[in-house]
Amino acid sequence: MFSRRQFLAACIAGLTGLVTWRFIGSSDENAIIAVLQKRLDYLLLDDNGLHAFARDLVAQRVISRNKLRMLDVAGPVYMQLPIASYRNALTHAVRHGEERIVSLYLLSSDFFLNGADETRLVRYHGYYDPIRNLHSNSNPFARPITS
């Protein structure tokens, strides 16, 4: 029979093993995809576009790899957090990172080019960078001039 100390030690060891296992299996791309699927659940998102955007965003190093991996480790808990919770500095920082990811994805997709139509499939076109891409298609808010 276990004593309380042995039971507590076994629980801590099991929890440590679980967190370590999730950290080893985590990836930056999965965290980005989870954020997009959580925050944009009302849109139809192209699955291949999500993966391509996640790869491009990781390559740009806009968000820290450690933050993304920790977000992926906390995946089941993260998915249960309500979107509108800004009660402390941690949730405020998570929401700020989410907004950066979602904004970059929407700007990099055809969402605004299609008039922000929520019924259409949102397709990823390429990483949005207005400094490097100076052609007219790089601004999703630009409208053609009609006479």
FILUM-738662 format. One record per atom (N, C-alpha, C, O, CB): residue in three letters; x, y, z. Coordinates in steps of 0.001 Angstrom, whole numbers, padded with zeros to 6 digits, always signed. Glycine has a CB too. Layout:
ALAXYZ
...
***
This chain:
MET+000844-001176+000000
MET+000000+000000+000000
MET+000889+001238+000000
MET+001920+001293+000669
MET-000960-000001+001218
PHE+000452+002229-000774
PHE+001208+003471-000905
PHE+000983+004387+000283
PHE-000123+004494+000812
PHE+000829+004187-002187
SER+002047+005037+000683
SER+001886+006115+001661
SER+001555+007385+000876
SER+001632+007397-000352
SER+003190+006302+002550
ARG+001196+008422+001567
ARG+000872+009687+000895
ARG+002071+010226+000142
ARG+001918+010743-000965
ARG+000384+010725+001907
ARG+003247+010120+000707
ARG+004453+010630+000046
ARG+004752+009846-001227
ARG+005100+010435-002251
ARG+005655+010563+000999
GLN+004621+008533-001170
GLN+004854+007722-002364
GLN+003823+008029-003449
GLN+004162+008112-004629
GLN+004817+006231-002009
PHE+002583+008195-003048
PHE+001528+008526-004005
PHE+001790+009887-004638
PHE+001650+010043-005851
PHE+000149+008514-003319
LEU+002168+010867-003831
LEU+002461+012200-004340
LEU+003672+012168-005270
LEU+003667+012827-006310
LEU+002706+013175-003179
ALA+004705+011414-004913
ALA+005890+011294-005761
ALA+005546+010618-007082
ALA+006049+011018-008132
ALA+006992+010508-005037
ALA+004692+009597-007040
ALA+004280+008914-008269
ALA+003467+009843-009160
ALA+003632+009830-010380
ALA+003466+007655-007939
CYS+002597+010644-008568
CYS+001801+011606-009349
CYS+002690+012665-009989
CYS+002499+013015-011154
CYS+000746+012282-008457
ILE+003652+013172-009242
ILE+004568+014180-009783
ILE+005420+013592-010900
ILE+005640+014237-011925
ILE+005470+014743-008671
ALA+005898+012368-010702
ALA+006700+011712-011741
ALA+005867+011470-012998
ALA+006357+011667-014110
ALA+007271+010378-011220
GLY+004635+011053-012834
GLY+003756+010834-013985
GLY+003454+012125-014729
GLY+003463+012155-015959
GLY+002461+010190-013537
LEU+003187+013186-013987
LEU+002911+014482-014601
LEU+004144+015028-015318
LEU+004038+015590-016408
LEU+002434+015479-013543
THR+005301+014860-014706
THR+006548+015294-015342
THR+006799+014517-016624
THR+007222+015088-017629
THR+007734+015124-014382
GLY+006542+013226-016590
GLY+006704+012402-017789
GLY+005740+012809-018894
GLY+006114+012838-020066
GLY+006503+010937-017448
LEU+004510+013120-018530
LEU+003518+013548-019513
LEU+003910+014867-020168
LEU+003818+015011-021387
LEU+002152+013681-018857
VAL+004343+015824-019362
VAL+004754+017123-019897
VAL+005985+016960-020788
VAL+006067+017579-021848
VAL+005047+018121-018748
THR+006932+016140-020368
THR+008135+015898-021172
THR+007780+015233-022492
THR+008314+015607-023536
THR+009136+015028-020398
TRP+006891+014257-022460
TRP+006456+013572-023668
TRP+005761+014545-024627
TRP+006002+014505-025833
TRP+005517+012411-023312
ARG+004899+015417-024093
ARG+004215+016401-024941
ARG+005213+017419-025494
ARG+005067+017861-026634
ARG+003101+017122-024146
PHE+006225+017799-024707
PHE+007220+018763-025186
PHE+008057+018168-026309
PHE+008354+018850-027290
PHE+008128+019216-024036
ILE+008438+016913-026174
ILE+009240+016267-027212
ILE+008434+016151-028508
ILE+008990+016318-029594
ILE+009714+014869-026744
GLY+007157+015873-028410
GLY+006312+015714-029588
GLY+005708+017003-030107
GLY+004948+016978-031075
GLY+005226+014768-029286
SER+006027+018126-029488
SER+005402+019381-029903
SER+006133+019989-031092
SER+007297+019684-031351
SER+005373+020376-028740
SER+005429+020850-031801
SER+006055+021556-032914
SER+005477+022967-032999
SER+004363+023229-032547
SER+005842+020789-034253
ASP+006249+023852-033578
ASP+005818+025234-033737
ASP+004619+025315-034674
ASP+003679+026072-034431
ASP+006969+026100-034265
GLU+004661+024534-035738
GLU+003604+024574-036739
GLU+002261+024127-036157
GLU+001227+024716-036472
GLU+003976+023697-037929
ASN+002268+023108-035324
ASN+001026+022642-034713
ASN+000415+023718-033814
ASN-000807+023853-033751
ASN+001279+021363-033907
ALA+001254+024476-033126
ALA+000744+025546-032268
ALA+000089+026632-033107
ALA-000969+027139-032735
ALA+001874+026144-031412
ILE+000690+026996-034224
ILE+000129+028033-035088
ILE-001203+027569-035667
ILE-002167+028333-035714
ILE+001114+028391-036223
ILE-001252+026323-036104
ILE-002492+025784-036657
ILE-003582+025732-035597
ILE-004743+026017-035889
ILE-002256+024389-037240
ALA-003221+025371-034369
ALA-004206+025333-033282
ALA-004770+026719-033009
ALA-005971+026866-032783
ALA-003577+024762-032004
VAL-003913+027742-033027
VAL-004379+029115-032805
VAL-005360+029513-033900
VAL-006422+030068-033618
VAL-003186+030104-032763
LEU-005004+029230-035142
LEU-005875+029612-036257
LEU-007203+028869-036210
LEU-008253+029461-036462
LEU-005179+029342-037589
GLN-007166+027594-035893
GLN-008409+026830-035830
GLN-009282+027272-034664
GLN-010509+027225-034756
GLN-008108+025344-035717
LYS-008669+027695-033579
LYS-009458+028153-032435
LYS-010064+029526-032688
LYS-011255+029733-032459
LYS-008596+028190-031180
ARG-009255+030454-033154
ARG-009720+031825-033313
ARG-010575+032043-034564
ARG-011420+032937-034588
ARG-008543+032746-033352
LEU-010360+031229-035601
LEU-011103+031397-036847
LEU-012024+030206-037103
LEU-012163+029749-038237
LEU-010138+031579-038023
ASP-012648+029713-036039
ASP-013506+028538-036191
ASP-014767+028820-037003
ASP-015426+027881-037449
ASP-013892+028012-034833
TYR-015113+030068-037201
TYR-016302+030437-037970
TYR-016008+030528-039473
TYR-016931+030723-040264
TYR-016854+031768-037469
LEU-014738+030390-039878
LEU-014360+030454-041283
LEU-014025+029068-041813
LEU-013636+028177-041058
LEU-013172+031397-041477
LEU-014180+028900-043119
LEU-013732+027680-043787
LEU-012288+027896-044208
LEU-012015+028717-045084
LEU-014641+027323-045022
LEU-011365+027173-043597
LEU-009944+027364-043845
LEU-009393+026208-044667
LEU-009708+025046-044407
LEU-009176+027497-042523
ASP-008573+026530-045655
ASP-007902+025532-046476
ASP-006810+024867-045642
ASP-005906+025537-045142
ASP-007308+026174-047769
ASP-006901+023537-045493
ASP-005964+022812-044637
ASP-004530+022900-045149
ASP-003604+023085-044359
ASP-006379+021358-044526
ASN-004334+022771-046451
ASN-002980+022884-047006
ASN-002435+024289-046808
ASN-001241+024466-046564
ASN-002973+022520-048503
GLY-003304+025289-046912
GLY-002896+026672-046689
GLY-002486+026916-045247
GLY-001551+027674-044987
GLY-004016+027616-047070
LEU-003177+026280-044305
LEU-002805+026421-042886
LEU-001390+025903-042649
LEU-000587+026546-041974
LEU-003807+025664-041978
HIS-001098+024740-043209
HIS+000236+024160-043025
HIS+001313+024998-043709
HIS+002403+025181-043167
HIS+000270+022731-043566
ALA+001003+025505-044905
ALA+001979+026342-045616
ALA+002231+027642-044858
ALA+003373+028086-044749
ALA+001490+026650-047047
PHE+001165+028254-044334
PHE+001333+029481-043554
PHE+002148+029214-042295
PHE+003022+030004-041938
PHE-000035+030074-043182
ALA+001864+028106-041625
ALA+002602+027781-040396
ALA+004092+027610-040696
ALA+004934+028090-039938
ALA+002036+026492-039745
ARG+004418+026936-041786
ARG+005829+026776-042165
ARG+006474+028129-042465
ARG+007599+028396-042042
ARG+005955+025850-043391
ASP+005749+028981-043202
ASP+006298+030294-043549
ASP+006480+031169-042316
ASP+007480+031877-042198
ASP+005391+030999-044552
LEU+005518+031123-041399
LEU+005616+031951-040189
LEU+006762+031488-039297
LEU+007465+032312-038712
LEU+004295+031913-039404
VAL+006951+030180-039191
VAL+008074+029655-038399
VAL+009393+030076-039037
VAL+010340+030425-038332
VAL+007998+028102-038284
ALA+009459+030047-040357
ALA+010693+030430-041059
ALA+011009+031915-040878
ALA+012178+032298-040874
ALA+010576+030105-042551
GLN+009984+032751-040730
GLN+010187+034186-040544
GLN+010647+034531-039132
GLN+011187+035614-038908
GLN+008911+034933-040858
ARG+010442+033632-038185
ARG+010824+033836-036773
ARG+010196+035097-036175
ARG+010857+035871-035482
ARG+012348+033921-036650
VAL+008918+035283-036458
VAL+008174+036422-035928
VAL+007849+036191-034453
VAL+007866+037127-033654
VAL+006876+036656-036741
ILE+007555+034953-034101
ILE+007186+034593-032732
ILE+008202+033568-032229
ILE+008639+032695-032979
ILE+005714+034022-032660
SER+008566+033681-030980
SER+009570+032814-030369
SER+009179+031341-030476
SER+008030+030972-030235
SER+009772+033195-028905
ARG+010150+030512-030840
ARG+009908+029073-030938
ARG+009535+028486-029584
ARG+008692+027591-029506
ARG+011140+028361-031496
ASN+010154+028981-028520
ASN+009843+028455-027190
ASN+008400+028748-026804
ASN+007727+027900-026219
ASN+010793+029045-026149
LYS+007926+029940-027128
LYS+006528+030281-026820
LYS+005576+029387-027596
LYS+004577+028914-027055
LYS+006242+031761-027142
LEU+005887+029156-028867
LEU+005017+028309-029681
LEU+005022+026867-029186
LEU+003977+026217-029157
LEU+005449+028359-031146
ARG+006185+026366-028798
ARG+006248+024990-028302
ARG+005512+024845-026978
ARG+004842+023839-026748
ARG+007701+024547-028141
MET+005632+025841-026106
MET+004906+025773-024834
MET+003396+025826-025074
MET+002627+025171-024370
MET+005339+026926-023899
LEU+002979+026601-026064
LEU+001566+026661-026411
LEU+001092+025305-026931
LEU-000024+024884-026627
LEU+001311+027760-027462
ASP+001923+024622-027705
ASP+001557+023301-028207
ASP+001546+022274-027081
ASP+000712+021369-027082
ASP+002523+022863-029312
VAL+002453+022399-026127
VAL+002465+021477-024978
VAL+001173+021622-024181
VAL+000603+020628-023731
VAL+003696+021745-024062
ALA+000715+022849-024009
ALA-000504+023111-023246
ALA-001743+023041-024133
ALA-002777+023608-023782
ALA-000424+024478-022572
GLY-001663+022366-025263
GLY-002724+022314-026253
GLY-004113+022025-025716
GLY-005016+022828-025953
GLY-002394+021307-027241
PRO-004341+020913-024998
PRO-005700+020637-024516
PRO-006219+021701-023555
PRO-007400+022045-023596
PRO-005738+019290-023836
VAL-005363+022219-022702
VAL-005780+023280-021778
VAL-006018+024574-022548
VAL-006983+025292-022284
VAL-004715+023499-020669
TYR-005130+024869-023508
TYR-005247+026085-024307
TYR-006550+026115-025091
TYR-007196+027160-025172
TYR-004067+026207-025258
MET-006943+024995-025664
MET-008158+024962-026476
MET-009413+025199-025639
MET-010453+025566-026187
MET-008265+023628-027198
GLN-009337+024997-024327
GLN-010493+025205-023459
GLN-010585+026622-022900
GLN-011600+026994-022312
GLN-010451+024227-022324
LEU-009514+027423-023085
LEU-009550+028789-022575
LEU-010555+029617-023365
LEU-010578+029557-024594
LEU-008152+029434-022641
PRO-011383+030384-022672
PRO-012304+031255-023412
PRO-011532+032360-024112
PRO-010506+032821-023612
PRO-013365+031862-022468
ILE-012020+032781-025260
ILE-011318+033768-026065
ILE-011277+035126-025371
ILE-010294+035853-025517
ILE-011978+033898-027430
ALA-012291+035479-024638
ALA-012389+036818-024060
ALA-011750+036956-022683
ALA-012025+037936-021991
ALA-013816+037210-023971
SER-010914+036020-022259
SER-010337+036122-020919
SER-009044+036932-020941
SER-008041+036494-021506
SER-010074+034723-020340
TYR-009069+038101-020333
TYR-007887+038967-020198
TYR-007654+039250-018716
TYR-007409+040399-018347
TYR-008067+040307-020999
ARG-007723+038251-017877
ARG-007694+038488-016442
ARG-006306+038720-015869
ARG-006171+039381-014839
ARG-008313+037346-015748
ASN-005271+038192-016514
ASN-003928+038381-015975
ASN-002936+038590-017113
ASN-003301+038551-018288
ASN-003511+037172-015107
ALA-001704+038807-016754
ALA-000682+039132-017758
ALA-000408+037950-018687
ALA-000113+038154-019865
ALA+000618+039562-017069
LEU-000500+036720-018183
LEU-000244+035552-019019
LEU-001291+035423-020126
LEU-000935+035262-021293
LEU-000224+034284-018164
THR-002568+035490-019775
THR-003604+035374-020802
THR-003581+036569-021749
THR-003895+036432-022932
THR-004984+035248-020154
HIS-003214+037727-021237
HIS-003094+038903-022112
HIS-001968+038690-023131
HIS-002127+039044-024299
HIS-002827+040189-021272
ALA-000851+038125-022714
ALA+000262+037861-023627
ALA-000110+036789-024650
ALA+000258+036891-025821
ALA+001508+037428-022839
VAL-000840+035761-024210
VAL-001273+034717-025140
VAL-002209+035309-026180
VAL-002084+035017-027369
VAL-001965+033559-024389
ARG-003143+036139-025739
ARG-004092+036754-026680
ARG-003377+037680-027662
ARG-003753+037757-028832
ARG-005172+037538-025915
HIS-002354+038378-027190
HIS-001591+039257-028081
HIS-000904+038432-029168
HIS-000921+038816-030337
HIS-000545+040075-027281
GLY-000308+037317-028798
GLY+000327+036443-029779
GLY-000679+035844-030750
GLY-000404+035721-031944
GLY+001078+035336-029076
GLU-001851+035471-030233
GLU-002907+034948-031095
GLU-003326+035980-032132
GLU-003497+035660-033308
GLU-004115+034519-030262
GLU-003490+037212-031688
GLU-003931+038265-032608
GLU-002886+038520-033696
GLU-003240+038809-034839
GLU-004216+039566-031835
ARG-001609+038415-033348
ARG-000561+038579-034359
ARG-000642+037472-035402
ARG-000541+037739-036600
ARG+000830+038586-033701
ILE-000822+036237-034960
ILE-000890+035107-035876
ILE-002120+035217-036770
ILE-002025+035044-037985
ILE-000910+033785-035098
VAL-003265+035501-036175
VAL-004507+035584-036942
VAL-004455+036738-037938
VAL-004877+036588-039085
VAL-005708+035751-036003
SER-003943+037880-037507
SER-003848+039034-038412
SER-002941+038727-039596
SER-003285+039039-040737
SER-003326+040267-037659
LEU-001797+038124-039339
LEU-000887+037781-040428
LEU-001508+036763-041377
LEU-001326+036849-042591
LEU+000421+037238-039869
TYR-002238+035806-040827
TYR-002867+034814-041700
TYR-003930+035458-042579
TYR-003976+035198-043781
TYR-003485+033683-040870
LEU-004775+036284-042004
LEU-005840+036900-042797
LEU-005270+037841-043853
LEU-005795+037911-044964
LEU-006808+037661-041888
LEU-004213+038556-043521
LEU-003579+039428-044511
LEU-002865+038617-045604
LEU-002735+039081-046737
LEU-002582+040370-043820
SER-002414+037429-045267
SER-001702+036580-046223
SER-002646+035743-047075
SER-002205+035052-047993
SER-000743+035671-045492
SER-003913+035798-046783
SER-004883+034973-047498
SER-005732+035846-048430
SER-005507+037048-048565
SER-005787+034207-046498
ASP-006698+035206-049056
ASP-007606+035939-049942
ASP-008867+036402-049222
ASP-009844+036765-049877
ASP-007986+035073-051129
PHE-008870+036398-047910
PHE-010063+036763-047143
PHE-010524+038185-047458
PHE-011697+038403-047760
PHE-009789+036627-045645
PHE-009617+039144-047390
PHE-010005+040526-047651
PHE-010160+040794-049142
PHE-010935+041666-049532
PHE-008981+041480-047057
LEU-009443+040066-049972
LEU-009592+040223-051421
LEU-010983+039788-051874
LEU-011498+040289-052874
LEU-008516+039413-052164
ASN-011591+038854-051139
ASN-012940+038393-051447
ASN-014004+039168-050688
ASN-015140+038708-050578
ASN-013067+036923-051137
GLY-013659+040329-050167
GLY-014627+041166-049469
GLY-014991+040692-048084
GLY-016090+040981-047612
GLY-015849+041263-050266
ALA-014109+039973-047414
ALA-014323+039453-046055
ALA-015591+038595-045986
ALA-016349+038651-045017
ALA-014418+040617-045044
ASP-015795+037807-047031
ASP-016951+036918-047107
ASP-016685+035678-046253
ASP-015797+034885-046565
ASP-017255+036520-048584
GLU-017445+035515-045192
GLU-017239+034406-044259
GLU-017740+033069-044785
GLU-017454+032026-044197
GLU-017918+034708-042960
THR-018488+033087-045890
THR-019024+031836-046430
THR-018082+031180-047425
THR-018280+030016-047774
THR-020356+032087-047090
ARG-017064+031893-047890
ARG-016124+031345-048872
ARG-014934+030691-048184
ARG-014579+031039-047058
ARG-015640+032445-049822
LEU-014331+029745-048879
LEU-013128+029081-048380
LEU-011969+030073-048393
LEU-011725+030731-049405
LEU-012788+027822-049233
VAL-011259+030181-047282
VAL-010132+031103-047169
VAL-008870+030353-047587
VAL-008512+029337-046990
VAL-010000+031674-045709
ARG-008204+030864-048614
ARG-006999+030231-049148
ARG-005786+031116-048868
ARG-005843+032340-048990
ARG-007143+029965-050671
TYR-004708+030474-048498
TYR-003443+031153-048228
TYR-002733+031420-049548
TYR-002591+030516-050372
TYR-002544+030309-047277
HIS-002282+032670-049755
HIS-001613+033035-051006
HIS-000105+033140-050865
HIS+000618+032780-051794
HIS-002156+034340-051514
GLY+000376+033606-049769
GLY+001806+033791-049539
GLY+001978+034699-048337
GLY+001098+035493-048004
GLY+002517+034383-050796
TYR+003106+034570-047706
TYR+003350+035326-046478
TYR+003262+036832-046745
TYR+003915+037347-047652
TYR+004732+034966-045891
TYR+002460+037524-045957
TYR+002243+038959-046113
TYR+003421+039724-045532
TYR+003664+039702-044325
TYR+000928+039393-045435
ASP+004141+040397-046408
ASP+005236+041259-045989
ASP+005238+042466-046916
ASP+005752+042380-048031
ASP+006617+040505-046019
PRO+004675+043587-046481
PRO+004547+044740-047377
PRO+005883+045371-047751
PRO+005946+046116-048729
PRO+003674+045780-046738
ILE+006941+045101-047014
ILE+008246+045666-047335
ILE+008880+044916-048509
ILE+009414+045534-049430
ILE+009171+045618-046105
ARG+008818+043597-048470
ARG+009443+042794-049522
ARG+008570+042662-050762
ARG+009082+042574-051878
ARG+009771+041422-048992
ASN+007269+042649-050575
ASN+006342+042469-051702
ASN+005681+043811-052004
ASN+004672+044165-051394
ASN+005259+041371-051383
LEU+006238+044532-052922
LEU+005727+045871-053214
LEU+004788+045898-054412
LEU+004437+046979-054884
LEU+006875+046813-053456
HIS+004375+044748-054912
HIS+003440+044763-056031
HIS+002029+045034-055526
HIS+001775+044989-054323
HIS+003491+043431-056805
SER+001116+045314-056445
SER-000228+045757-056062
SER-001021+044686-055330
SER-001916+045019-054552
SER-000990+046192-057283
ASN-000722+043416-055553
ASN-001457+042349-054874
ASN-001050+042185-053413
ASN-001691+041435-052676
ASN-001252+041044-055602
SER+000001+042872-052985
SER+000453+042697-051610
SER-000420+043450-050616
SER-000340+043194-049415
SER+001886+043151-051476
ASN-001247+044366-051087
ASN-002136+045103-050196
ASN-003549+044569-050364
ASN-004185+044842-051382
ASN-002081+046632-050484
PRO-004060+043814-049394
PRO-005391+043233-049542
PRO-006505+044273-049465
PRO-007644+043980-049831
PRO-005609+042186-048483
PHE-006203+045458-049005
PHE-007227+046494-048890
PHE-007305+047380-050130
PHE-008206+048212-050245
PHE-006959+047349-047672
ALA-006365+047204-051057
ALA-006389+047987-052282
ALA-007507+047484-053179
ALA-007636+046281-053408
ALA-005031+047918-053010
ARG-008298+048390-053677
ARG-009391+048058-054584
ARG-009081+048632-055952
ARG-008535+049730-056058
ARG-010746+048594-054054
PRO-009425+047896-057003
PRO-009196+048464-058332
PRO-010088+049681-058551
PRO-011216+049742-058062
PRO-009453+047409-059425
ILE-009563+050636-059289
ILE-010300+051850-059588
ILE-011284+051547-060709
ILE-010892+051094-061784
ILE-009342+053014-059978
THR-012542+051795-060454
THR-013569+051594-061471
THR-014189+052938-061804
THR-014502+053731-060916
THR-014653+050586-060991
SER-014359+053182-063073
SER-014947+054455-063487
SER-016408+054313-063763
SER-017066+055289-064125
SER-014253+054998-064706
***
